[in-house]
Amino acid sequence: MSQTNINIRMDNTLKQQFNHICNELGLNMSVAVNIFVKTMVRQQKIPFEVSLDVPNAETLAAIDDVNHERNLSKPFHSIEELMEDLNA
């Protein structure tokens, strides 16, 4: 199987971080990129979710609280009542 080169442009800090993680895993960047490409070809999709809506830990905890009816505030019947409670 013949080999070819590709050039990828990325931020230098990102490259250093990527290289560090690859080294920690016992890989080099070329092997890591090849793993990604082979997985993408085999699965015929990007092998992970691509999303802009990834909530942080605090938001996930708040969602979990709502789903389990924990740590909810009391109901308010007016904005004035809400503001009094917030300012207390």
N, C-alpha and C positions, 0 to 999 in steps of 0.2 A: 504494500500500500504506500503510495507516494505521500509525502508530507508537503504542507504549504504553510506559509507564514501569514498571520493577520496582524494588523496594527490597531490598537485600541487606545483612544485618548481618554484620560480620566485625570481628575484632580490628584496632585502629588500626595497629599495627605491620605486620601482614600486608597491610593496604591500602596502606601506604606502600611496602612491598617490591614488591607487585604493580604499583603505579603506576610505580615506578622501572624495573622490567623492561619494562613496556609502552612507556615513553618511550624506552628504549634500542632497542627494536624499531621505533620510529616509529609506535606505536599509542597510542590512549588506552584506558582501561579498558572503555569501552562497546564499542568495536570488538573488543577481545579476548574479551569475554563473548559477543558476537554470533558470533564465529568458533567458539567452543566450542559454543554452542547449535545453530548450523547444522550443524556436524559431527556432533553427537549425533543430530539429527533425520535427517540423511542416512544415517548408519551404523546407526541404531536401537540404539545402545548408547553407553555412556560411552567416549569415544575414547582411553582409556588404561587400563592395568591398575590396578585398585584392590586393594591388598593390604596386609596388616599384616606380612607376612613378607618384608621387603626386607632381605637381609643387607648389612652394611656391607662396606667394602673388605677389612678384615682377615679377616672370615669368608669372603668370596668367595675370597680367596687361600688360606685353609686348605682350603676345599672343592676348589679346583683342585689343591693339593698332594696331597690324598688320592686324587683321581681319576687323578693321574699318578704316584702312589706316590713322592712326593718329601717329604723332611723329616719322615718318619714316625719315631716313637720305636720303640725295641726292644720286643719282647714281654716281659711280666713274668709270673712264675709264682705270685706271691703279692702280697698287699697290702703286706707288709713289704718285699719287694724293690722294689716301686714307690715306697714312701715313702723308702727309702734313696736311690734314684735322684733323687727330687724334692728331697730335703734336701741332696744333694751339691753 
